[in-house]
Amino acid sequence: MIIGVCTVSLYLPTSSSLKDKRNILKSLKARIRNNYNVSVSEINHYDLWKNTVLGFSCIGNDKKYLNQIFNKIILFLSQENDFDIIKFEINIL
């Protein structure tokens, strides 16, 4: 069993309050869960309304497969207009 973990720091320029941030993230997390079958959670910057860090995890039998899943998520995030990717990190354990 191989575990993959990915963290992504995002900047949300259109967010003007924590409520805006929650709405954006709620929709985003649901789409990622449904499309990529991974666990996703906000893992840092809970009280900042312009920044957040999301964490994704997935379990599989092949490192290449897990890496492909996370790369697809990063590509999906880069095509969205509600936020900008500051940095991301993929770890396969």
PDB file with one MODEL, atoms N, CA, C and O in Angstrom:
MODEL        1
ATOM      1  N   MET A   1       0.856  -1.183   0.000  1.00  0.00           N
ATOM      2  CA  MET A   1       0.000   0.000   0.000  1.00  0.00           C
ATOM      3  C   MET A   1       0.896   1.238   0.000  1.00  0.00           C
ATOM      4  O   MET A   1       1.859   1.333   0.760  1.00  0.00           O
ATOM      5  N   ILE A   2       0.553   2.169  -0.863  1.00  0.00           N
ATOM      6  CA  ILE A   2       1.304   3.413  -1.006  1.00  0.00           C
ATOM      7  C   ILE A   2       0.359   4.574  -0.707  1.00  0.00           C
ATOM      8  O   ILE A   2      -0.784   4.598  -1.163  1.00  0.00           O
ATOM      9  N   ILE A   3       0.858   5.531   0.065  1.00  0.00           N
ATOM     10  CA  ILE A   3       0.058   6.697   0.447  1.00  0.00           C
ATOM     11  C   ILE A   3       0.629   7.933  -0.245  1.00  0.00           C
ATOM     12  O   ILE A   3       1.835   8.176  -0.211  1.00  0.00           O
ATOM     13  N   GLY A   4      -0.244   8.698  -0.863  1.00  0.00           N
ATOM     14  CA  GLY A   4       0.154   9.948  -1.491  1.00  0.00           C
ATOM     15  C   GLY A   4      -0.455  11.125  -0.764  1.00  0.00           C
ATOM     16  O   GLY A   4      -1.628  11.104  -0.391  1.00  0.00           O
ATOM     17  N   VAL A   5       0.354  12.155  -0.565  1.00  0.00           N
ATOM     18  CA  VAL A   5      -0.102  13.371   0.109  1.00  0.00           C
ATOM     19  C   VAL A   5       0.337  14.566  -0.739  1.00  0.00           C
ATOM     20  O   VAL A   5       1.472  14.630  -1.210  1.00  0.00           O
ATOM     21  N   CYS A   6      -0.579  15.499  -0.919  1.00  0.00           N
ATOM     22  CA  CYS A   6      -0.280  16.710  -1.678  1.00  0.00           C
ATOM     23  C   CYS A   6      -0.794  17.910  -0.895  1.00  0.00           C
ATOM     24  O   CYS A   6      -1.915  17.891  -0.388  1.00  0.00           O
ATOM     25  N   THR A   7       0.017  18.946  -0.797  1.00  0.00           N
ATOM     26  CA  THR A   7      -0.421  20.200  -0.179  1.00  0.00           C
ATOM     27  C   THR A   7      -0.333  21.314  -1.224  1.00  0.00           C
ATOM     28  O   THR A   7       0.610  21.372  -2.012  1.00  0.00           O
ATOM     29  N   VAL A   8      -1.328  22.187  -1.211  1.00  0.00           N
ATOM     30  CA  VAL A   8      -1.393  23.289  -2.165  1.00  0.00           C
ATOM     31  C   VAL A   8      -1.734  24.569  -1.416  1.00  0.00           C
ATOM     32  O   VAL A   8      -2.745  24.641  -0.716  1.00  0.00           O
ATOM     33  N   SER A   9      -0.885  25.575  -1.568  1.00  0.00           N
ATOM     34  CA  SER A   9      -1.155  26.903  -1.005  1.00  0.00           C
ATOM     35  C   SER A   9      -1.855  27.733  -2.071  1.00  0.00           C
ATOM     36  O   SER A   9      -1.392  27.826  -3.208  1.00  0.00           O
ATOM     37  N   LEU A  10      -2.977  28.334  -1.686  1.00  0.00           N
ATOM     38  CA  LEU A  10      -3.774  29.115  -2.617  1.00  0.00           C
ATOM     39  C   LEU A  10      -3.953  30.544  -2.132  1.00  0.00           C
ATOM     40  O   LEU A  10      -4.021  30.804  -0.931  1.00  0.00           O
ATOM     41  N   TYR A  11      -4.028  31.463  -3.081  1.00  0.00           N
ATOM     42  CA  TYR A  11      -4.366  32.855  -2.817  1.00  0.00           C
ATOM     43  C   TYR A  11      -5.725  33.116  -3.453  1.00  0.00           C
ATOM     44  O   TYR A  11      -5.920  32.825  -4.633  1.00  0.00           O
ATOM     45  N   LEU A  12      -6.663  33.659  -2.687  1.00  0.00           N
ATOM     46  CA  LEU A  12      -8.028  33.906  -3.149  1.00  0.00           C
ATOM     47  C   LEU A  12      -8.263  35.407  -3.290  1.00  0.00           C
ATOM     48  O   LEU A  12      -8.720  36.040  -2.338  1.00  0.00           O
ATOM     49  N   PRO A  13      -7.965  35.994  -4.444  1.00  0.00           N
ATOM     50  CA  PRO A  13      -8.073  37.451  -4.586  1.00  0.00           C
ATOM     51  C   PRO A  13      -9.503  37.976  -4.546  1.00  0.00           C
ATOM     52  O   PRO A  13      -9.710  39.138  -4.197  1.00  0.00           O
ATOM     53  N   THR A  14     -10.495  37.158  -4.892  1.00  0.00           N
ATOM     54  CA  THR A  14     -11.882  37.629  -4.931  1.00  0.00           C
ATOM     55  C   THR A  14     -12.578  37.516  -3.580  1.00  0.00           C
ATOM     56  O   THR A  14     -13.691  38.015  -3.417  1.00  0.00           O
ATOM     57  N   SER A  15     -11.945  36.875  -2.623  1.00  0.00           N
ATOM     58  CA  SER A  15     -12.549  36.695  -1.310  1.00  0.00           C
ATOM     59  C   SER A  15     -12.446  37.989  -0.504  1.00  0.00           C
ATOM     60  O   SER A  15     -11.375  38.585  -0.394  1.00  0.00           O
ATOM     61  N   SER A  16     -13.590  38.413   0.060  1.00  0.00           N
ATOM     62  CA  SER A  16     -13.582  39.634   0.860  1.00  0.00           C
ATOM     63  C   SER A  16     -13.966  39.376   2.318  1.00  0.00           C
ATOM     64  O   SER A  16     -14.065  40.306   3.118  1.00  0.00           O
ATOM     65  N   SER A  17     -14.182  38.089   2.655  1.00  0.00           N
ATOM     66  CA  SER A  17     -14.517  37.735   4.029  1.00  0.00           C
ATOM     67  C   SER A  17     -14.302  36.234   4.214  1.00  0.00           C
ATOM     68  O   SER A  17     -14.093  35.500   3.248  1.00  0.00           O
ATOM     69  N   LEU A  18     -14.355  35.796   5.461  1.00  0.00           N
ATOM     70  CA  LEU A  18     -14.243  34.366   5.729  1.00  0.00           C
ATOM     71  C   LEU A  18     -15.421  33.605   5.126  1.00  0.00           C
ATOM     72  O   LEU A  18     -15.278  32.452   4.720  1.00  0.00           O
ATOM     73  N   LYS A  19     -16.575  34.247   5.069  1.00  0.00           N
ATOM     74  CA  LYS A  19     -17.752  33.608   4.469  1.00  0.00           C
ATOM     75  C   LYS A  19     -17.527  33.365   2.978  1.00  0.00           C
ATOM     76  O   LYS A  19     -17.868  32.295   2.474  1.00  0.00           O
ATOM     77  N   ASP A  20     -16.961  34.334   2.269  1.00  0.00           N
ATOM     78  CA  ASP A  20     -16.620  34.151   0.853  1.00  0.00           C
ATOM     79  C   ASP A  20     -15.639  33.003   0.679  1.00  0.00           C
ATOM     80  O   ASP A  20     -15.794  32.160  -0.205  1.00  0.00           O
ATOM     81  N   LYS A  21     -14.628  32.988   1.535  1.00  0.00           N
ATOM     82  CA  LYS A  21     -13.612  31.936   1.471  1.00  0.00           C
ATOM     83  C   LYS A  21     -14.253  30.566   1.672  1.00  0.00           C
ATOM     84  O   LYS A  21     -13.965  29.636   0.919  1.00  0.00           O
ATOM     85  N   ARG A  22     -15.114  30.431   2.672  1.00  0.00           N
ATOM     86  CA  ARG A  22     -15.782  29.150   2.939  1.00  0.00           C
ATOM     87  C   ARG A  22     -16.617  28.700   1.750  1.00  0.00           C
ATOM     88  O   ARG A  22     -16.614  27.517   1.409  1.00  0.00           O
ATOM     89  N   ASN A  23     -17.330  29.619   1.114  1.00  0.00           N
ATOM     90  CA  ASN A  23     -18.150  29.273  -0.050  1.00  0.00           C
ATOM     91  C   ASN A  23     -17.296  28.784  -1.215  1.00  0.00           C
ATOM     92  O   ASN A  23     -17.630  27.792  -1.864  1.00  0.00           O
ATOM     93  N   ILE A  24     -16.200  29.478  -1.476  1.00  0.00           N
ATOM     94  CA  ILE A  24     -15.299  29.078  -2.557  1.00  0.00           C
ATOM     95  C   ILE A  24     -14.710  27.699  -2.266  1.00  0.00           C
ATOM     96  O   ILE A  24     -14.689  26.829  -3.137  1.00  0.00           O
ATOM     97  N   LEU A  25     -14.234  27.505  -1.041  1.00  0.00           N
ATOM     98  CA  LEU A  25     -13.587  26.240  -0.689  1.00  0.00           C
ATOM     99  C   LEU A  25     -14.575  25.081  -0.627  1.00  0.00           C
ATOM    100  O   LEU A  25     -14.234  23.959  -1.001  1.00  0.00           O
ATOM    101  N   LYS A  26     -15.775  25.336  -0.165  1.00  0.00           N
ATOM    102  CA  LYS A  26     -16.783  24.266  -0.085  1.00  0.00           C
ATOM    103  C   LYS A  26     -17.065  23.709  -1.476  1.00  0.00           C
ATOM    104  O   LYS A  26     -17.093  22.494  -1.669  1.00  0.00           O
ATOM    105  N   SER A  27     -17.272  24.585  -2.428  1.00  0.00           N
ATOM    106  CA  SER A  27     -17.523  24.169  -3.806  1.00  0.00           C
ATOM    107  C   SER A  27     -16.308  23.457  -4.398  1.00  0.00           C
ATOM    108  O   SER A  27     -16.442  22.413  -5.037  1.00  0.00           O
ATOM    109  N   LEU A  28     -15.138  24.022  -4.183  1.00  0.00           N
ATOM    110  CA  LEU A  28     -13.910  23.451  -4.722  1.00  0.00           C
ATOM    111  C   LEU A  28     -13.643  22.054  -4.164  1.00  0.00           C
ATOM    112  O   LEU A  28     -13.337  21.129  -4.917  1.00  0.00           O
ATOM    113  N   LYS A  29     -13.759  21.905  -2.844  1.00  0.00           N
ATOM    114  CA  LYS A  29     -13.501  20.607  -2.224  1.00  0.00           C
ATOM    115  C   LYS A  29     -14.479  19.548  -2.713  1.00  0.00           C
ATOM    116  O   LYS A  29     -14.085  18.400  -2.920  1.00  0.00           O
ATOM    117  N   ALA A  30     -15.742  19.905  -2.901  1.00  0.00           N
ATOM    118  CA  ALA A  30     -16.743  18.949  -3.395  1.00  0.00           C
ATOM    119  C   ALA A  30     -16.404  18.494  -4.820  1.00  0.00           C
ATOM    120  O   ALA A  30     -16.500  17.307  -5.133  1.00  0.00           O
ATOM    121  N   ARG A  31     -16.010  19.434  -5.676  1.00  0.00           N
ATOM    122  CA  ARG A  31     -15.659  19.066  -7.053  1.00  0.00           C
ATOM    123  C   ARG A  31     -14.435  18.164  -7.096  1.00  0.00           C
ATOM    124  O   ARG A  31     -14.387  17.219  -7.884  1.00  0.00           O
ATOM    125  N   ILE A  32     -13.441  18.449  -6.253  1.00  0.00           N
ATOM    126  CA  ILE A  32     -12.235  17.618  -6.239  1.00  0.00           C
ATOM    127  C   ILE A  32     -12.548  16.223  -5.716  1.00  0.00           C
ATOM    128  O   ILE A  32     -12.086  15.232  -6.283  1.00  0.00           O
ATOM    129  N   ARG A  33     -13.331  16.133  -4.635  1.00  0.00           N
ATOM    130  CA  ARG A  33     -13.713  14.816  -4.099  1.00  0.00           C
ATOM    131  C   ARG A  33     -14.455  13.996  -5.147  1.00  0.00           C
ATOM    132  O   ARG A  33     -14.165  12.814  -5.337  1.00  0.00           O
ATOM    133  N   ASN A  34     -15.409  14.621  -5.824  1.00  0.00           N
ATOM    134  CA  ASN A  34     -16.239  13.902  -6.795  1.00  0.00           C
ATOM    135  C   ASN A  34     -15.474  13.502  -8.049  1.00  0.00           C
ATOM    136  O   ASN A  34     -15.699  12.417  -8.585  1.00  0.00           O
ATOM    137  N   ASN A  35     -14.581  14.350  -8.522  1.00  0.00           N
ATOM    138  CA  ASN A  35     -13.880  14.083  -9.779  1.00  0.00           C
ATOM    139  C   ASN A  35     -12.642  13.215  -9.628  1.00  0.00           C
ATOM    140  O   ASN A  35     -12.291  12.484 -10.554  1.00  0.00           O
ATOM    141  N   TYR A  36     -11.968  13.276  -8.479  1.00  0.00           N
ATOM    142  CA  TYR A  36     -10.671  12.608  -8.343  1.00  0.00           C
ATOM    143  C   TYR A  36     -10.623  11.558  -7.240  1.00  0.00           C
ATOM    144  O   TYR A  36      -9.601  10.892  -7.077  1.00  0.00           O
ATOM    145  N   ASN A  37     -11.701  11.395  -6.479  1.00  0.00           N
ATOM    146  CA  ASN A  37     -11.798  10.372  -5.440  1.00  0.00           C
ATOM    147  C   ASN A  37     -10.619  10.429  -4.457  1.00  0.00           C
ATOM    148  O   ASN A  37      -9.966   9.419  -4.197  1.00  0.00           O
ATOM    149  N   VAL A  38     -10.364  11.611  -3.925  1.00  0.00           N
ATOM    150  CA  VAL A  38      -9.315  11.812  -2.921  1.00  0.00           C
ATOM    151  C   VAL A  38      -9.938  12.477  -1.691  1.00  0.00           C
ATOM    152  O   VAL A  38     -11.025  13.050  -1.762  1.00  0.00           O
ATOM    153  N   SER A  39      -9.239  12.389  -0.586  1.00  0.00           N
ATOM    154  CA  SER A  39      -9.645  13.131   0.607  1.00  0.00           C
ATOM    155  C   SER A  39      -9.051  14.525   0.506  1.00  0.00           C
ATOM    156  O   SER A  39      -7.915  14.694   0.064  1.00  0.00           O
ATOM    157  N   VAL A  40      -9.824  15.521   0.916  1.00  0.00           N
ATOM    158  CA  VAL A  40      -9.348  16.901   0.837  1.00  0.00           C
ATOM    159  C   VAL A  40      -9.808  17.659   2.075  1.00  0.00           C
ATOM    160  O   VAL A  40     -10.921  17.471   2.566  1.00  0.00           O
ATOM    161  N   SER A  41      -8.909  18.531   2.571  1.00  0.00           N
ATOM    162  CA  SER A  41      -9.231  19.318   3.753  1.00  0.00           C
ATOM    163  C   SER A  41      -8.397  20.593   3.760  1.00  0.00           C
ATOM    164  O   SER A  41      -7.283  20.629   3.238  1.00  0.00           O
ATOM    165  N   GLU A  42      -8.958  21.634   4.358  1.00  0.00           N
ATOM    166  CA  GLU A  42      -8.183  22.848   4.607  1.00  0.00           C
ATOM    167  C   GLU A  42      -7.288  22.562   5.808  1.00  0.00           C
ATOM    168  O   GLU A  42      -7.781  22.161   6.862  1.00  0.00           O
ATOM    169  N   ILE A  43      -5.987  22.760   5.663  1.00  0.00           N
ATOM    170  CA  ILE A  43      -5.063  22.359   6.730  1.00  0.00           C
ATOM    171  C   ILE A  43      -4.282  23.511   7.354  1.00  0.00           C
ATOM    172  O   ILE A  43      -3.509  23.297   8.288  1.00  0.00           O
ATOM    173  N   ASN A  44      -4.474  24.727   6.850  1.00  0.00           N
ATOM    174  CA  ASN A  44      -3.753  25.865   7.435  1.00  0.00           C
ATOM    175  C   ASN A  44      -4.418  27.174   7.004  1.00  0.00           C
ATOM    176  O   ASN A  44      -5.197  27.203   6.051  1.00  0.00           O
ATOM    177  N   HIS A  45      -4.101  28.252   7.718  1.00  0.00           N
ATOM    178  CA  HIS A  45      -4.610  29.603   7.435  1.00  0.00           C
ATOM    179  C   HIS A  45      -6.136  29.670   7.538  1.00  0.00           C
ATOM    180  O   HIS A  45      -6.799  30.255   6.681  1.00  0.00           O
ATOM    181  N   TYR A  46      -6.676  29.075   8.578  1.00  0.00           N
ATOM    182  CA  TYR A  46      -8.123  29.050   8.774  1.00  0.00           C
ATOM    183  C   TYR A  46      -8.713  30.447   8.966  1.00  0.00           C
ATOM    184  O   TYR A  46      -9.832  30.714   8.527  1.00  0.00           O
ATOM    185  N   ASP A  47      -7.974  31.329   9.612  1.00  0.00           N
ATOM    186  CA  ASP A  47      -8.504  32.645   9.959  1.00  0.00           C
ATOM    187  C   ASP A  47      -8.161  33.737   8.943  1.00  0.00           C
ATOM    188  O   ASP A  47      -8.573  34.884   9.114  1.00  0.00           O
ATOM    189  N   LEU A  48      -7.417  33.398   7.893  1.00  0.00           N
ATOM    190  CA  LEU A  48      -7.098  34.371   6.847  1.00  0.00           C
ATOM    191  C   LEU A  48      -8.093  34.207   5.706  1.00  0.00           C
ATOM    192  O   LEU A  48      -8.358  33.080   5.288  1.00  0.00           O
ATOM    193  N   TRP A  49      -8.646  35.287   5.197  1.00  0.00           N
ATOM    194  CA  TRP A  49      -9.653  35.163   4.154  1.00  0.00           C
ATOM    195  C   TRP A  49      -9.110  35.281   2.748  1.00  0.00           C
ATOM    196  O   TRP A  49      -9.872  35.126   1.793  1.00  0.00           O
ATOM    197  N   LYS A  50      -7.830  35.547   2.577  1.00  0.00           N
ATOM    198  CA  LYS A  50      -7.219  35.611   1.243  1.00  0.00           C
ATOM    199  C   LYS A  50      -6.287  34.435   0.960  1.00  0.00           C
ATOM    200  O   LYS A  50      -5.910  34.218  -0.192  1.00  0.00           O
ATOM    201  N   ASN A  51      -5.908  33.675   1.984  1.00  0.00           N
ATOM    202  CA  ASN A  51      -4.968  32.569   1.814  1.00  0.00           C
ATOM    203  C   ASN A  51      -5.506  31.303   2.445  1.00  0.00           C
ATOM    204  O   ASN A  51      -6.274  31.347   3.407  1.00  0.00           O
ATOM    205  N   THR A  52      -5.092  30.168   1.888  1.00  0.00           N
ATOM    206  CA  THR A  52      -5.436  28.877   2.472  1.00  0.00           C
ATOM    207  C   THR A  52      -4.429  27.833   2.010  1.00  0.00           C
ATOM    208  O   THR A  52      -3.708  28.030   1.032  1.00  0.00           O
ATOM    209  N   VAL A  53      -4.394  26.731   2.726  1.00  0.00           N
ATOM    210  CA  VAL A  53      -3.599  25.576   2.327  1.00  0.00           C
ATOM    211  C   VAL A  53      -4.535  24.374   2.350  1.00  0.00           C
ATOM    212  O   VAL A  53      -5.155  24.071   3.369  1.00  0.00           O
ATOM    213  N   LEU A  54      -4.624  23.698   1.212  1.00  0.00           N
ATOM    214  CA  LEU A  54      -5.436  22.492   1.126  1.00  0.00           C
ATOM    215  C   LEU A  54      -4.524  21.280   1.120  1.00  0.00           C
ATOM    216  O   LEU A  54      -3.429  21.314   0.558  1.00  0.00           O
ATOM    217  N   GLY A  55      -4.984  20.211   1.748  1.00  0.00           N
ATOM    218  CA  GLY A  55      -4.259  18.949   1.752  1.00  0.00           C
ATOM    219  C   GLY A  55      -5.093  17.873   1.092  1.00  0.00           C
ATOM    220  O   GLY A  55      -6.296  17.775   1.336  1.00  0.00           O
ATOM    221  N   PHE A  56      -4.460  17.067   0.257  1.00  0.00           N
ATOM    222  CA  PHE A  56      -5.119  15.961  -0.429  1.00  0.00           C
ATOM    223  C   PHE A  56      -4.397  14.678  -0.065  1.00  0.00           C
ATOM    224  O   PHE A  56      -3.176  14.675   0.096  1.00  0.00           O
ATOM    225  N   SER A  57      -5.137  13.595   0.067  1.00  0.00           N
ATOM    226  CA  SER A  57      -4.491  12.301   0.297  1.00  0.00           C
ATOM    227  C   SER A  57      -5.223  11.235  -0.498  1.00  0.00           C
ATOM    228  O   SER A  57      -6.420  11.329  -0.766  1.00  0.00           O
ATOM    229  N   CYS A  58      -4.451  10.211  -0.865  1.00  0.00           N
ATOM    230  CA  CYS A  58      -4.979   9.121  -1.667  1.00  0.00           C
ATOM    231  C   CYS A  58      -4.128   7.882  -1.389  1.00  0.00           C
ATOM    232  O   CYS A  58      -2.926   7.987  -1.145  1.00  0.00           O
ATOM    233  N   ILE A  59      -4.758   6.714  -1.428  1.00  0.00           N
ATOM    234  CA  ILE A  59      -4.059   5.448  -1.219  1.00  0.00           C
ATOM    235  C   ILE A  59      -4.150   4.636  -2.497  1.00  0.00           C
ATOM    236  O   ILE A  59      -5.193   4.612  -3.151  1.00  0.00           O
ATOM    237  N   GLY A  60      -3.050   3.966  -2.859  1.00  0.00           N
ATOM    238  CA  GLY A  60      -3.060   3.139  -4.065  1.00  0.00           C
ATOM    239  C   GLY A  60      -1.948   2.108  -4.029  1.00  0.00           C
ATOM    240  O   GLY A  60      -1.244   1.956  -3.031  1.00  0.00           O
ATOM    241  N   ASN A  61      -1.809   1.405  -5.143  1.00  0.00           N
ATOM    242  CA  ASN A  61      -0.780   0.377  -5.261  1.00  0.00           C
ATOM    243  C   ASN A  61       0.380   0.796  -6.137  1.00  0.00           C
ATOM    244  O   ASN A  61       1.381   0.083  -6.221  1.00  0.00           O
ATOM    245  N   ASP A  62       0.262   1.948  -6.795  1.00  0.00           N
ATOM    246  CA  ASP A  62       1.252   2.363  -7.778  1.00  0.00           C
ATOM    247  C   ASP A  62       1.610   3.839  -7.584  1.00  0.00           C
ATOM    248  O   ASP A  62       0.728   4.698  -7.574  1.00  0.00           O
ATOM    249  N   LYS A  63       2.895   4.126  -7.433  1.00  0.00           N
ATOM    250  CA  LYS A  63       3.352   5.508  -7.245  1.00  0.00           C
ATOM    251  C   LYS A  63       3.014   6.371  -8.457  1.00  0.00           C
ATOM    252  O   LYS A  63       2.637   7.535  -8.323  1.00  0.00           O
ATOM    253  N   LYS A  64       3.155   5.781  -9.636  1.00  0.00           N
ATOM    254  CA  LYS A  64       2.882   6.521 -10.871  1.00  0.00           C
ATOM    255  C   LYS A  64       1.412   6.960 -10.921  1.00  0.00           C
ATOM    256  O   LYS A  64       1.117   8.092 -11.306  1.00  0.00           O
ATOM    257  N   TYR A  65       0.503   6.079 -10.536  1.00  0.00           N
ATOM    258  CA  TYR A  65      -0.929   6.400 -10.515  1.00  0.00           C
ATOM    259  C   TYR A  65      -1.216   7.551  -9.558  1.00  0.00           C
ATOM    260  O   TYR A  65      -1.928   8.491  -9.911  1.00  0.00           O
ATOM    261  N   LEU A  66      -0.661   7.479  -8.338  1.00  0.00           N
ATOM    262  CA  LEU A  66      -0.894   8.543  -7.357  1.00  0.00           C
ATOM    263  C   LEU A  66      -0.348   9.878  -7.849  1.00  0.00           C
ATOM    264  O   LEU A  66      -0.981  10.920  -7.682  1.00  0.00           O
ATOM    265  N   ASN A  67       0.821   9.835  -8.451  1.00  0.00           N
ATOM    266  CA  ASN A  67       1.432  11.051  -8.984  1.00  0.00           C
ATOM    267  C   ASN A  67       0.555  11.646 -10.091  1.00  0.00           C
ATOM    268  O   ASN A  67       0.404  12.865 -10.170  1.00  0.00           O
ATOM    269  N   GLN A  68      -0.021  10.799 -10.942  1.00  0.00           N
ATOM    270  CA  GLN A  68      -0.906  11.267 -12.007  1.00  0.00           C
ATOM    271  C   GLN A  68      -2.156  11.935 -11.438  1.00  0.00           C
ATOM    272  O   GLN A  68      -2.595  12.974 -11.932  1.00  0.00           O
ATOM    273  N   ILE A  69      -2.722  11.330 -10.399  1.00  0.00           N
ATOM    274  CA  ILE A  69      -3.914  11.911  -9.764  1.00  0.00           C
ATOM    275  C   ILE A  69      -3.616  13.314  -9.255  1.00  0.00           C
ATOM    276  O   ILE A  69      -4.372  14.247  -9.525  1.00  0.00           O
ATOM    277  N   PHE A  70      -2.513  13.469  -8.516  1.00  0.00           N
ATOM    278  CA  PHE A  70      -2.173  14.779  -7.956  1.00  0.00           C
ATOM    279  C   PHE A  70      -1.833  15.787  -9.054  1.00  0.00           C
ATOM    280  O   PHE A  70      -2.171  16.965  -8.937  1.00  0.00           O
ATOM    281  N   ASN A  71      -1.173  15.339 -10.111  1.00  0.00           N
ATOM    282  CA  ASN A  71      -0.877  16.248 -11.222  1.00  0.00           C
ATOM    283  C   ASN A  71      -2.156  16.710 -11.912  1.00  0.00           C
ATOM    284  O   ASN A  71      -2.240  17.859 -12.347  1.00  0.00           O
ATOM    285  N   LYS A  72      -3.157  15.828 -12.018  1.00  0.00           N
ATOM    286  CA  LYS A  72      -4.445  16.217 -12.596  1.00  0.00           C
ATOM    287  C   LYS A  72      -5.149  17.242 -11.712  1.00  0.00           C
ATOM    288  O   LYS A  72      -5.779  18.173 -12.215  1.00  0.00           O
ATOM    289  N   ILE A  73      -5.041  17.070 -10.396  1.00  0.00           N
ATOM    290  CA  ILE A  73      -5.646  18.034  -9.467  1.00  0.00           C
ATOM    291  C   ILE A  73      -4.969  19.397  -9.603  1.00  0.00           C
ATOM    292  O   ILE A  73      -5.642  20.427  -9.645  1.00  0.00           O
ATOM    293  N   ILE A  74      -3.645  19.400  -9.669  1.00  0.00           N
ATOM    294  CA  ILE A  74      -2.902  20.666  -9.830  1.00  0.00           C
ATOM    295  C   ILE A  74      -3.296  21.343 -11.136  1.00  0.00           C
ATOM    296  O   ILE A  74      -3.490  22.558 -11.166  1.00  0.00           O
ATOM    297  N   LEU A  75      -3.415  20.579 -12.210  1.00  0.00           N
ATOM    298  CA  LEU A  75      -3.834  21.138 -13.498  1.00  0.00           C
ATOM    299  C   LEU A  75      -5.243  21.721 -13.395  1.00  0.00           C
ATOM    300  O   LEU A  75      -5.502  22.817 -13.893  1.00  0.00           O
ATOM    301  N   PHE A  76      -6.148  20.991 -12.751  1.00  0.00           N
ATOM    302  CA  PHE A  76      -7.514  21.470 -12.539  1.00  0.00           C
ATOM    303  C   PHE A  76      -7.510  22.792 -11.768  1.00  0.00           C
ATOM    304  O   PHE A  76      -8.202  23.738 -12.142  1.00  0.00           O
ATOM    305  N   LEU A  77      -6.721  22.847 -10.685  1.00  0.00           N
ATOM    306  CA  LEU A  77      -6.658  24.072  -9.873  1.00  0.00           C
ATOM    307  C   LEU A  77      -6.074  25.242 -10.665  1.00  0.00           C
ATOM    308  O   LEU A  77      -6.513  26.381 -10.504  1.00  0.00           O
ATOM    309  N   SER A  78      -5.095  24.966 -11.511  1.00  0.00           N
ATOM    310  CA  SER A  78      -4.449  26.042 -12.271  1.00  0.00           C
ATOM    311  C   SER A  78      -5.388  26.639 -13.322  1.00  0.00           C
ATOM    312  O   SER A  78      -5.164  27.758 -13.783  1.00  0.00           O
ATOM    313  N   GLN A  79      -6.435  25.907 -13.703  1.00  0.00           N
ATOM    314  CA  GLN A  79      -7.375  26.396 -14.707  1.00  0.00           C
ATOM    315  C   GLN A  79      -8.556  27.157 -14.102  1.00  0.00           C
ATOM    316  O   GLN A  79      -9.368  27.721 -14.834  1.00  0.00           O
ATOM    317  N   GLU A  80      -8.654  27.175 -12.782  1.00  0.00           N
ATOM    318  CA  GLU A  80      -9.734  27.890 -12.098  1.00  0.00           C
ATOM    319  C   GLU A  80      -9.413  29.383 -12.015  1.00  0.00           C
ATOM    320  O   GLU A  80      -8.245  29.770 -11.998  1.00  0.00           O
ATOM    321  N   ASN A  81     -10.459  30.224 -11.961  1.00  0.00           N
ATOM    322  CA  ASN A  81     -10.278  31.682 -11.932  1.00  0.00           C
ATOM    323  C   ASN A  81     -10.450  32.296 -10.550  1.00  0.00           C
ATOM    324  O   ASN A  81     -10.110  33.463 -10.356  1.00  0.00           O
ATOM    325  N   ASP A  82     -10.973  31.539  -9.580  1.00  0.00           N
ATOM    326  CA  ASP A  82     -11.261  32.094  -8.257  1.00  0.00           C
ATOM    327  C   ASP A  82     -10.036  32.227  -7.366  1.00  0.00           C
ATOM    328  O   ASP A  82     -10.107  32.881  -6.326  1.00  0.00           O
ATOM    329  N   PHE A  83      -8.923  31.628  -7.743  1.00  0.00           N
ATOM    330  CA  PHE A  83      -7.738  31.635  -6.888  1.00  0.00           C
ATOM    331  C   PHE A  83      -6.484  31.391  -7.713  1.00  0.00           C
ATOM    332  O   PHE A  83      -6.550  30.982  -8.872  1.00  0.00           O
ATOM    333  N   ASP A  84      -5.337  31.652  -7.085  1.00  0.00           N
ATOM    334  CA  ASP A  84      -4.029  31.423  -7.697  1.00  0.00           C
ATOM    335  C   ASP A  84      -3.256  30.424  -6.848  1.00  0.00           C
ATOM    336  O   ASP A  84      -3.330  30.460  -5.620  1.00  0.00           O
ATOM    337  N   ILE A  85      -2.519  29.538  -7.495  1.00  0.00           N
ATOM    338  CA  ILE A  85      -1.666  28.599  -6.775  1.00  0.00           C
ATOM    339  C   ILE A  85      -0.370  29.314  -6.410  1.00  0.00           C
ATOM    340  O   ILE A  85       0.320  29.843  -7.282  1.00  0.00           O
ATOM    341  N   ILE A  86      -0.045  29.329  -5.129  1.00  0.00           N
ATOM    342  CA  ILE A  86       1.205  29.921  -4.666  1.00  0.00           C
ATOM    343  C   ILE A  86       2.317  28.880  -4.753  1.00  0.00           C
ATOM    344  O   ILE A  86       3.382  29.138  -5.314  1.00  0.00           O
ATOM    345  N   LYS A  87       2.056  27.705  -4.193  1.00  0.00           N
ATOM    346  CA  LYS A  87       3.019  26.599  -4.279  1.00  0.00           C
ATOM    347  C   LYS A  87       2.283  25.297  -4.008  1.00  0.00           C
ATOM    348  O   LYS A  87       1.181  25.286  -3.459  1.00  0.00           O
ATOM    349  N   PHE A  88       2.920  24.200  -4.406  1.00  0.00           N
ATOM    350  CA  PHE A  88       2.367  22.882  -4.108  1.00  0.00           C
ATOM    351  C   PHE A  88       3.505  21.894  -3.875  1.00  0.00           C
ATOM    352  O   PHE A  88       4.631  22.102  -4.326  1.00  0.00           O
ATOM    353  N   GLU A  89       3.191  20.824  -3.168  1.00  0.00           N
ATOM    354  CA  GLU A  89       4.183  19.799  -2.879  1.00  0.00           C
ATOM    355  C   GLU A  89       3.483  18.436  -2.901  1.00  0.00           C
ATOM    356  O   GLU A  89       2.417  18.263  -2.310  1.00  0.00           O
ATOM    357  N   ILE A  90       4.099  17.479  -3.589  1.00  0.00           N
ATOM    358  CA  ILE A  90       3.571  16.124  -3.664  1.00  0.00           C
ATOM    359  C   ILE A  90       4.555  15.189  -2.976  1.00  0.00           C
ATOM    360  O   ILE A  90       5.750  15.205  -3.269  1.00  0.00           O
ATOM    361  N   ASN A  91       4.046  14.380  -2.064  1.00  0.00           N
ATOM    362  CA  ASN A  91       4.863  13.379  -1.363  1.00  0.00           C
ATOM    363  C   ASN A  91       4.201  12.023  -1.516  1.00  0.00           C
ATOM    364  O   ASN A  91       3.014  11.862  -1.232  1.00  0.00           O
ATOM    365  N   ILE A  92       4.975  11.056  -1.964  1.00  0.00           N
ATOM    366  CA  ILE A  92       4.505   9.681  -2.074  1.00  0.00           C
ATOM    367  C   ILE A  92       5.255   8.882  -1.016  1.00  0.00           C
ATOM    368  O   ILE A  92       6.482   8.792  -1.047  1.00  0.00           O
ATOM    369  N   LEU A  93       4.505   8.302  -0.077  1.00  0.00           N
ATOM    370  CA  LEU A  93       5.105   7.599   1.056  1.00  0.00           C
ATOM    371  C   LEU A  93       5.039   6.086   0.852  1.00  0.00           C
ATOM    372  O   LEU A  93       5.497   5.327   1.707  1.00  0.00           O
TER     373      LEU A  93
ENDMDL
END
